[in-house]
Amino acid sequence: MRAVSARMTRDEEWVRVKLNVWHSAKASKANGNCVEVMETEEGFLVRDTKDGGKGPVLSFTHAEWGAFLAGVNEGEFDGADRD
């Protein structure tokens, strides 16, 4: 795990995520309709919780995950078609 300063801002709290542990958003509902993310040494894993986490897992390198987060922050996915 990366070293983390004891004086983190709220915006930096996500850095405290433990490696190799699945995490879901605090706003996720207990109905199982969310995704979970795990950081590993190699990158990030993402899975859907609808099937108890037994379905497919997407794998992203740190660079790919960073590019995804940058796109989210820049509004790249705003207004995307949703089915």
Contacts in CASP RR format, 6 or more apart in sequence:
PFRMAT RR
TARGET T0000
AUTHOR 0000-0000-0000
METHOD contacts of the structure
MODEL  1
MRAVSARMTRDEEWVRVKLNVWHSAKASKANGNCVEVMETEEGFLVRDTK
DGGKGPVLSFTHAEWGAFLAGVNEGEFDGADRD
1 18 0 8 1.000
1 19 0 8 1.000
2 15 0 8 1.000
4 15 0 8 1.000
4 16 0 8 1.000
8 15 0 8 1.000
8 16 0 8 1.000
17 23 0 8 1.000
17 39 0 8 1.000
19 39 0 8 1.000
19 40 0 8 1.000
19 41 0 8 1.000
20 38 0 8 1.000
20 39 0 8 1.000
20 40 0 8 1.000
21 38 0 8 1.000
22 36 0 8 1.000
22 37 0 8 1.000
22 38 0 8 1.000
22 47 0 8 1.000
23 36 0 8 1.000
23 37 0 8 1.000
23 38 0 8 1.000
24 34 0 8 1.000
24 35 0 8 1.000
24 36 0 8 1.000
24 37 0 8 1.000
24 49 0 8 1.000
25 34 0 8 1.000
28 34 0 8 1.000
32 49 0 8 1.000
32 50 0 8 1.000
32 52 0 8 1.000
33 49 0 8 1.000
33 50 0 8 1.000
34 49 0 8 1.000
35 46 0 8 1.000
35 47 0 8 1.000
35 48 0 8 1.000
35 49 0 8 1.000
36 46 0 8 1.000
36 47 0 8 1.000
36 49 0 8 1.000
36 53 0 8 1.000
37 44 0 8 1.000
37 45 0 8 1.000
37 46 0 8 1.000
38 44 0 8 1.000
38 45 0 8 1.000
42 59 0 8 1.000
42 61 0 8 1.000
42 62 0 8 1.000
43 59 0 8 1.000
43 60 0 8 1.000
43 61 0 8 1.000
43 62 0 8 1.000
43 65 0 8 1.000
44 59 0 8 1.000
44 60 0 8 1.000
44 62 0 8 1.000
44 65 0 8 1.000
45 57 0 8 1.000
45 58 0 8 1.000
45 59 0 8 1.000
45 60 0 8 1.000
46 57 0 8 1.000
46 58 0 8 1.000
46 60 0 8 1.000
47 53 0 8 1.000
47 55 0 8 1.000
47 56 0 8 1.000
47 57 0 8 1.000
47 58 0 8 1.000
48 55 0 8 1.000
48 56 0 8 1.000
60 68 0 8 1.000
71 77 0 8 1.000
END
